[in-house]
Amino acid sequence: MGSASSTYRPKCIYLDIDGRIQKVIFSKYCNSKDIMDLFCIATGLPRNTTISLLTADNCMVSIDPTMPANSERSPYKVIPVATEQLSGVIPKCSHCSKDQNNLLAKCLILRAGSLGTTLCREVESVFFPLLFSVMSPSYIFSEKEELFQNLLGQIAEQFSRVFKINELKTEVANHLAMLEKKVELEGLKVVEIEKCKSDIKKMREEMAARSSRTNCPCKYSFLDENKRLTPRRDVPSYPKYMLSQETIEALRKPTFDVWLWEPNEMLSCLEHMYHDLGLVKDFNINPITLKRWLVSISNSW
């Protein structure tokens, strides 16, 4: 006694291809996609082409393992279905963009078998009847309108998320570029500061080297390096010495090495030199402070 599987016979379908009869055999384990690909190969069409089967009285036959078998005398006609035929019955949402509506049309074509992709049950319950609206143009979509709008809303939300992610990436890239420029500018500032510090250090070393050398051409110098000027706190009072024009000219063009003048005459000459050269005005020197400084030099020299 045999089992049911041993008595199973593959299904045989006859196709009319431009007047030529083609026999196609498939088992019950083939799905709709496999059967459609098999029919496409038999008719010489590219794989993943959407086709329709029509009987002699132009009735459409569903392509699946349970499709009714026929005989060689009543073959099925193979009619390729263009994309425009399906897209003409696909509803469009006024709130969605053209790309989103095209994506919806592509989903329907995928379910029809052009790419063999299976949709989820929820989507299939809405879109699968649209594929058969070619047979019945009076198909009304109002019963599924709410679910259709919800699905379109989800698709639009996914698109908006993708666009937001791209905008965020652009914003982050611009911010990073700005930070890199700031870091580069700060680095240049640090280099300039270090260069200025180096220049200041060199100037200080040069000034220290110059101050350590004695370039005074006169024959008098300090004998004791520890000797310091003794500042005067009181206002000095020495008799004013009237300088002659000859003395003033001698100050401007000295031809001597040793001053042989009186102390008050020398102090008056020095004070006159500071005023005549404009040093008192330019450096805002207090006249009393100038006298105290000159007396300190005279007493300490």
Number of C-alpha atoms within 10 A of each C-alpha: 3 6 7 7 7 7 7 10 11 11 16 15 20 19 25 21 16 9 8 10 17 16 15 15 13 16 13 12 9 12 15 18 20 18 18 23 22 18 24 19 14 14 18 10 15 10 14 19 22 23 21 16 19 18 16 10 6 10 11 17 14 14 19 15 17 11 12 12 13 15 12 14 9 15 22 26 22 18 15 13 13 12 14 10 11 20 19 11 16 19 14 18 15 8 12 13 12 12 10 17 20 14 13 21 21 17 19 23 23 17 19 24 20 21 17 19 14 14 15 8 10 10 16 15 13 16 23 16 14 23 18 16 15 15 11 11 10 8 13 12 15 8 9 12 13 11 14 18 13 11 16 19 15 11 17 16 12 12 14 12 12 12 12 12 12 12 12 12 12 12 12 12 12 12 12 12 12 12 12 12 12 12 12 12 12 12 12 12 12 12 12 12 12 12 12 12 12 12 12 12 12 12 12 12 12 12 11 11 10 11 10 9 8 8 8 8 8 8 7 9 11 9 7 7 7 7 10 12 13 13 14 16 10 9 11 15 10 13 10 10 14 10 12 9 9 8 14 15 10 12 15 9 9 10 8 9 10 9 8 9 10 10 16 16 18 16 20 19 18 16 16 15 16 15 14 12 10 12 12 16 13 9 8 9 13 11 14 12 15 15 20 19 17 20 22 18 16 15 12 12 11
